[in-house]
Amino acid sequence: MNSPQAAARLIALAVLADGHLSTSELGLLERMNAANRLGLTREQFNEVVRLLSEDLMTSSYAVWGSTCQIDKEALRSVMAEVTDPILQQTTLELCVAVIRADFHSADSEENLVNTLAEHWRLVNPGSHFS
């Protein structure tokens, strides 16, 4: 519960939500010192992204196409691992930044951020993209 890895998994989902592992998104996370903000080394954060990517590609709960959509139950399970309000806010902030990094947001990316915000009751859903 409230592990840096749990938060990193959600951020990795944001990185992968449009179906691409974008260097602009990863570069932004590096510039924002995301790993350190979560209490991870850069290598640990990259390992979380790699493992999640592999898991999503081999699992039955992800639907891959032009976007990656994780099953709602699996997403709820990951979201439930982050209960600390400060960690939730940091995670959401990093997810929003990732999604904006390439100046285009896919529906799957917006849906992920809005789901996080609603689940954690942090902000009005949809306000990140208006």
MDAnalysis code that builds the backbone (N, CA, C; Angstrom):
import MDAnalysis as mda
import numpy as np

u = mda.Universe.empty(390, n_residues=130, atom_resindex=np.repeat(np.arange(130), 3), trajectory=True)
u.add_TopologyAttr("name", ["N", "CA", "C"] * 130)
u.add_TopologyAttr("resid", np.arange(1, 131))
u.add_TopologyAttr("resname", ["MET", "ASN", "SER", "PRO", "GLN", "ALA", "ALA", "ALA", "ARG", "LEU", "ILE", "ALA", "LEU", "ALA", "VAL", "LEU", "ALA", "ASP", "GLY", "HIS", "LEU", "SER", "THR", "SER", "GLU", "LEU", "GLY", "LEU", "LEU", "GLU", "ARG", "MET", "ASN", "ALA", "ALA", "ASN", "ARG", "LEU", "GLY", "LEU", "THR", "ARG", "GLU", "GLN", "PHE", "ASN", "GLU", "VAL", "VAL", "ARG", "LEU", "LEU", "SER", "GLU", "ASP", "LEU", "MET", "THR", "SER", "SER", "TYR", "ALA", "VAL", "TRP", "GLY", "SER", "THR", "CYS", "GLN", "ILE", "ASP", "LYS", "GLU", "ALA", "LEU", "ARG", "SER", "VAL", "MET", "ALA", "GLU", "VAL", "THR", "ASP", "PRO", "ILE", "LEU", "GLN", "GLN", "THR", "THR", "LEU", "GLU", "LEU", "CYS", "VAL", "ALA", "VAL", "ILE", "ARG", "ALA", "ASP", "PHE", "HIS", "SER", "ALA", "ASP", "SER", "GLU", "GLU", "ASN", "LEU", "VAL", "ASN", "THR", "LEU", "ALA", "GLU", "HIS", "TRP", "ARG", "LEU", "VAL", "ASN", "PRO", "GLY", "SER", "HIS", "PHE", "SER"])
u.atoms.positions = np.array([
    [0.844, -1.180, 0.000],
    [0.000, 0.000, 0.000],
    [0.884, 1.236, 0.000],
    [0.561, 2.195, -0.840],
    [1.284, 3.462, -0.962],
    [2.761, 3.303, -1.283],
    [3.086, 2.251, -2.002],
    [4.477, 2.059, -2.396],
    [4.783, 2.951, -3.600],
    [6.034, 3.367, -3.728],
    [6.423, 4.129, -4.914],
    [6.150, 3.344, -6.203],
    [6.285, 2.017, -6.118],
    [6.047, 1.185, -7.304],
    [4.579, 1.233, -7.741],
    [3.660, 1.292, -6.784],
    [2.237, 1.375, -7.134],
    [1.948, 2.669, -7.888],
    [2.482, 3.771, -7.387],
    [2.294, 5.056, -8.074],
    [2.964, 5.026, -9.446],
    [4.150, 4.440, -9.514],
    [4.869, 4.354, -10.785],
    [4.093, 3.520, -11.804],
    [3.410, 2.480, -11.353],
    [2.597, 1.669, -12.278],
    [1.497, 2.515, -12.911],
    [0.875, 3.385, -12.130],
    [-0.177, 4.235, -12.673],
    [0.391, 5.240, -13.668],
    [1.549, 5.779, -13.364],
    [2.193, 6.706, -14.297],
    [2.605, 5.959, -15.563],
    [3.095, 4.742, -15.406],
    [3.440, 3.921, -16.569],
    [2.203, 3.646, -17.425],
    [1.062, 3.455, -16.783],
    [-0.184, 3.273, -17.546],
    [-0.486, 4.518, -18.371],
    [-0.226, 5.696, -17.803],
    [-0.444, 6.938, -18.550],
    [0.504, 7.014, -19.745],
    [1.751, 6.603, -19.545],
    [2.733, 6.600, -20.628],
    [2.281, 5.667, -21.753],
    [1.718, 4.541, -21.386],
    [1.347, 3.512, -22.361],
    [-0.095, 3.613, -22.859],
    [-0.871, 4.509, -22.289],
    [-2.310, 4.552, -22.567],
    [-2.645, 4.764, -24.034],
    [-1.786, 5.464, -24.766],
    [-2.081, 5.677, -26.187],
    [-1.469, 4.591, -27.070],
    [-0.899, 3.561, -26.439],
    [-0.355, 2.444, -27.195],
    [1.091, 2.626, -27.615],
    [1.711, 3.736, -27.219],
    [3.088, 4.014, -27.611],
    [3.928, 4.352, -26.385],
    [5.152, 3.910, -26.403],
    [6.122, 4.280, -25.378],
    [6.886, 5.474, -25.945],
    [6.420, 6.674, -25.626],
    [6.919, 7.897, -26.233],
    [8.161, 8.430, -25.522],
    [9.180, 8.767, -26.312],
    [10.389, 9.335, -25.731],
    [10.124, 10.731, -25.172],
    [9.178, 11.471, -25.767],
    [8.863, 12.800, -25.225],
    [8.235, 12.675, -23.841],
    [7.400, 11.669, -23.645],
    [6.780, 11.456, -22.339],
    [7.810, 10.997, -21.310],
    [8.666, 10.068, -21.704],
    [9.702, 9.594, -20.790],
    [10.699, 10.702, -20.471],
    [11.023, 11.512, -21.473],
    [11.928, 12.640, -21.250],
    [11.346, 13.652, -20.282],
    [10.063, 13.895, -20.399],
    [9.399, 14.823, -19.478],
    [9.457, 14.289, -18.050],
    [9.192, 13.016, -17.881],
    [9.258, 12.419, -16.545],
    [10.663, 12.563, -15.964],
    [11.662, 12.421, -16.817],
    [13.047, 12.590, -16.377],
    [13.276, 14.037, -15.924],
    [12.832, 15.000, -16.742],
    [13.015, 16.414, -16.397],
    [12.242, 16.808, -15.139],
    [11.117, 16.164, -14.910],
    [10.304, 16.460, -13.726],
    [10.807, 15.705, -12.491],
    [11.858, 14.911, -12.681],
    [12.435, 14.135, -11.582],
    [11.388, 13.213, -10.955],
    [10.573, 12.597, -11.819],
    [9.444, 11.775, -11.366],
    [9.885, 10.632, -10.463],
    [10.907, 9.922, -10.864],
    [11.349, 8.770, -10.066],
    [11.699, 9.209, -8.652],
    [12.485, 10.254, -8.537],
    [12.893, 10.745, -7.226],
    [11.698, 11.233, -6.419],
    [10.760, 11.911, -7.070],
    [9.564, 12.401, -6.377],
    [8.745, 11.260, -5.791],
    [8.855, 10.087, -6.415],
    [8.126, 8.914, -5.919],
    [8.963, 8.102, -4.931],
    [10.229, 8.448, -4.788],
    [11.098, 7.697, -3.891],
    [11.781, 6.524, -4.564],
    [11.914, 6.601, -5.881],
    [12.558, 5.540, -6.657],
    [13.799, 6.084, -7.347],
    [14.704, 5.191, -7.701],
    [15.794, 5.582, -8.588],
    [15.252, 5.561, -10.011],
    [15.993, 6.172, -10.901],
    [15.603, 6.161, -12.316],
    [15.514, 4.725, -12.833],
    [16.460, 3.902, -12.422],
    [16.477, 2.506, -12.863],
    [15.256, 1.748, -12.345],
    [14.893, 1.990, -11.084],
    [13.709, 1.332, -10.523],
    [12.440, 1.764, -11.268],
    [12.332, 3.049, -11.554],
    [11.164, 3.536, -12.281],
    [11.095, 2.908, -13.672],
    [12.230, 2.897, -14.371],
    [12.268, 2.303, -15.711],
    [11.912, 0.824, -15.675],
    [12.320, 0.146, -14.619],
    [11.986, -1.277, -14.465],
    [10.480, -1.468, -14.288],
    [9.839, -0.586, -13.534],
    [8.375, -0.656, -13.371],
    [7.702, -0.494, -14.725],
    [8.150, 0.483, -15.512],
    [7.570, 0.707, -16.847],
    [7.782, -0.521, -17.723],
    [8.989, -1.073, -17.710],
    [9.292, -2.255, -18.534],
    [8.428, -3.444, -18.138],
    [8.347, -3.707, -16.846],
    [7.572, -4.860, -16.376],
    [6.086, -4.687, -16.673],
    [5.578, -3.483, -16.499],
    [4.167, -3.248, -16.794],
    [3.900, -3.417, -18.289],
    [4.799, -2.916, -19.105],
    [4.651, -3.086, -20.557],
    [4.580, -4.560, -20.925],
    [5.500, -5.330, -20.376],
    [5.507, -6.765, -20.659],
    [4.237, -7.426, -20.150],
    [3.818, -7.057, -18.957],
    [2.611, -7.632, -18.373],
    [1.385, -7.323, -19.227],
    [1.283, -6.074, -19.665],
    [0.122, -5.692, -20.480],
    [0.102, -6.420, -21.817],
    [1.270, -6.642, -22.384],
    [1.324, -7.315, -23.685],
    [0.991, -8.798, -23.585],
    [1.153, -9.385, -22.406],
    [0.914, -10.817, -22.277],
    [-0.339, -11.158, -21.481],
    [-1.028, -10.151, -20.975],
    [-2.166, -10.426, -20.105],
    [-3.477, -10.438, -20.859],
    [-4.452, -11.011, -20.212],
    [-5.790, -11.046, -20.801],
    [-6.604, -9.832, -20.393],
    [-6.109, -9.020, -19.436],
    [-6.924, -7.891, -19.007],
    [-6.609, -6.596, -19.731],
    [-5.706, -6.626, -20.690],
    [-5.425, -5.434, -21.482],
    [-5.886, -5.655, -22.913],
    [-6.388, -4.612, -23.514],
    [-6.810, -4.644, -24.903],
    [-5.862, -3.745, -25.680],
    [-5.042, -4.351, -26.534],
    [-4.081, -3.575, -27.296],
    [-4.596, -3.360, -28.695],
    [-4.395, -2.198, -29.173],
    [-4.697, -1.813, -30.535],
    [-3.875, -0.573, -30.757],
    [-4.527, 0.491, -31.220],
    [-3.805, 1.749, -31.329],
    [-3.666, 2.374, -29.948],
    [-4.435, 1.858, -28.982],
    [-4.319, 2.323, -27.599],
    [-4.293, 1.122, -26.679],
    [-3.834, 1.354, -25.478],
    [-3.852, 0.303, -24.461],
    [-4.924, 0.649, -23.456],
    [-5.852, -0.235, -23.272],
    [-6.912, -0.010, -22.299],
    [-6.873, -1.161, -21.299],
    [-6.580, -0.810, -20.069],
    [-6.539, -1.830, -19.034],
    [-7.961, -2.064, -18.528],
    [-8.258, -3.284, -18.221],
    [-9.543, -3.663, -17.666],
    [-9.849, -2.813, -16.432],
    [-11.093, -2.362, -16.292],
    [-11.471, -1.485, -15.175],
    [-11.201, -2.116, -13.817],
    [-11.426, -3.399, -13.692],
    [-11.178, -4.077, -12.411],
    [-9.688, -4.085, -12.073],
    [-8.866, -4.334, -13.068],
    [-7.422, -4.309, -12.844],
    [-6.964, -2.895, -12.491],
    [-7.526, -1.885, -13.158],
    [-7.185, -0.503, -12.848],
    [-7.616, -0.144, -11.430],
    [-8.812, -0.552, -11.039],
    [-9.286, -0.294, -9.667],
    [-8.332, -0.894, -8.643],
    [-7.835, -2.064, -8.940],
    [-6.912, -2.739, -8.040],
    [-5.623, -1.927, -7.875],
    [-5.093, -1.411, -8.971],
    [-3.873, -0.608, -8.890],
    [-4.156, 0.715, -8.176],
    [-5.287, 1.354, -8.487],
    [-5.633, 2.619, -7.833],
    [-5.801, 2.437, -6.331],
    [-6.342, 1.314, -5.916],
    [-6.568, 1.050, -4.492],
    [-5.269, 0.932, -3.710],
    [-4.161, 0.693, -4.407],
    [-2.857, 0.585, -3.749],
    [-2.298, 1.940, -3.343],
    [-2.891, 3.027, -3.864],
    [-2.401, 4.376, -3.557],
    [-3.513, 5.104, -2.796],
    [-3.361, 5.191, -1.482],
    [-4.385, 5.818, -0.637],
    [-3.917, 7.122, 0.006],
    [-2.618, 7.374, 0.015],
    [-2.090, 8.602, 0.600],
    [-2.433, 9.790, -0.303],
    [-3.111, 10.816, 0.232],
    [-3.534, 11.949, -0.601],
    [-2.371, 12.674, -1.292],
    [-1.245, 12.794, -0.637],
    [-0.100, 13.467, -1.260],
    [0.443, 12.632, -2.415],
    [0.539, 11.329, -2.216],
    [1.010, 10.446, -3.278],
    [0.000, 10.412, -4.426],
    [-1.279, 10.441, -4.111],
    [-2.313, 10.497, -5.154],
    [-2.149, 11.760, -5.993],
    [-1.986, 12.909, -5.333],
    [-1.854, 14.184, -6.045],
    [-0.601, 14.197, -6.910],
    [0.497, 13.715, -6.380],
    [1.743, 13.651, -7.150],
    [1.579, 12.740, -8.358],
    [0.957, 11.593, -8.147],
    [0.736, 10.638, -9.229],
    [-0.135, 11.241, -10.317],
    [-1.230, 11.885, -9.919],
    [-2.128, 12.505, -10.896],
    [-1.408, 13.621, -11.650],
    [-0.658, 14.433, -10.943],
    [0.092, 15.525, -11.579],
    [1.055, 14.983, -12.630],
    [1.772, 13.924, -12.298],
    [2.717, 13.337, -13.242],
    [1.993, 12.687, -14.421],
    [0.857, 12.064, -14.174],
    [0.072, 11.473, -15.266],
    [-0.410, 12.549, -16.238],
    [-0.915, 13.646, -15.714],
    [-1.395, 14.742, -16.565],
    [-0.233, 15.305, -17.376],
    [0.908, 15.510, -16.743],
    [2.074, 16.039, -17.455],
    [2.510, 15.105, -18.579],
    [2.500, 13.805, -18.306],
    [2.876, 12.814, -19.321],
    [1.939, 12.899, -20.520],
    [0.681, 12.980, -20.248],
    [-0.310, 12.981, -21.317],
    [-0.205, 14.250, -22.165],
    [0.166, 15.343, -21.550],
    [0.319, 16.608, -22.281],
    [1.669, 16.717, -22.982],
    [2.600, 15.841, -22.698],
    [3.977, 15.954, -23.193],
    [4.084, 15.975, -24.706],
    [3.241, 15.210, -25.384],
    [3.338, 15.144, -26.849],
    [2.306, 16.042, -27.533],
    [1.667, 16.931, -26.763],
    [0.714, 17.916, -27.276],
    [-0.496, 17.287, -27.960],
    [-0.751, 16.045, -27.624],
    [-1.933, 15.349, -28.133],
    [-2.399, 14.397, -27.036],
    [-3.686, 14.421, -26.750],
    [-4.187, 13.461, -25.760],
    [-5.230, 12.566, -26.403],
    [-4.968, 11.284, -26.317],
    [-5.899, 10.271, -26.824],
    [-7.025, 10.084, -25.818],
    [-8.150, 9.605, -26.288],
    [-9.279, 9.347, -25.395],
    [-8.877, 8.423, -24.250],
    [-8.069, 7.413, -24.561],
    [-7.658, 6.467, -23.527],
    [-6.829, 7.151, -22.444],
    [-6.031, 8.140, -22.825],
    [-5.240, 8.880, -21.848],
    [-6.149, 9.743, -20.962],
    [-7.061, 10.447, -21.604],
    [-8.001, 11.286, -20.855],
    [-8.855, 10.438, -19.919],
    [-9.303, 9.294, -20.403],
    [-10.121, 8.405, -19.571],
    [-9.351, 7.942, -18.335],
    [-8.078, 7.630, -18.506],
    [-7.264, 7.188, -17.374],
    [-7.155, 8.291, -16.326],
    [-6.805, 9.494, -16.744],
    [-6.645, 10.600, -15.799],
    [-7.974, 10.926, -15.117],
    [-9.048, 10.959, -15.882],
    [-10.354, 11.254, -15.288],
    [-10.781, 10.164, -14.308],
    [-10.467, 8.917, -14.618],
    [-10.777, 7.813, -13.701],
    [-9.998, 7.957, -12.400],
    [-8.714, 8.293, -12.498],
    [-7.908, 8.510, -11.290],
    [-8.485, 9.652, -10.462],
    [-8.766, 10.767, -11.110],
    [-9.287, 11.940, -10.396],
    [-10.616, 11.637, -9.720],
    [-11.499, 10.951, -10.424],
    [-12.801, 10.592, -9.844],
    [-12.633, 9.631, -8.668],
    [-11.820, 8.611, -8.872],
    [-11.629, 7.595, -7.842],
    [-11.055, 8.195, -6.563],
    [-10.093, 9.101, -6.727],
    [-9.441, 9.707, -5.579],
    [-10.125, 10.994, -5.118],
    [-11.145, 11.419, -5.865],
    [-11.902, 12.639, -5.543],
    [-10.978, 13.846, -5.384],
    [-10.090, 14.023, -6.354],
    [-9.107, 15.100, -6.274],
    [-9.546, 16.372, -6.978],
    [-10.132, 16.235, -8.157],
    [-10.540, 17.404, -8.942],
    [-11.762, 17.016, -9.755],
    [-12.327, 18.000, -10.410],
    [-13.454, 17.723, -11.302],
    [-12.953, 16.953, -12.514],
    [-13.572, 15.831, -12.821],
    [-13.161, 15.072, -14.006],
    [-13.264, 15.942, -15.252],
    [-12.318, 15.766, -16.142],
    [-12.325, 16.496, -17.403],
    [-11.639, 17.845, -17.328],
    [-11.393, 18.353, -16.143],
    [-10.807, 19.699, -16.020],
    [-9.364, 19.750, -16.488],
    [-8.723, 18.616, -16.609],
    [-7.323, 18.585, -17.022],
    [-7.146, 18.857, -18.499],
    [-8.203, 18.721, -19.286],
    [-8.053, 18.773, -20.743],
    [-8.884, 19.860, -21.381],
    [-9.470, 20.757, -20.590],
    [-10.288, 21.809, -21.200],
    [-9.452, 22.988, -21.580],
])
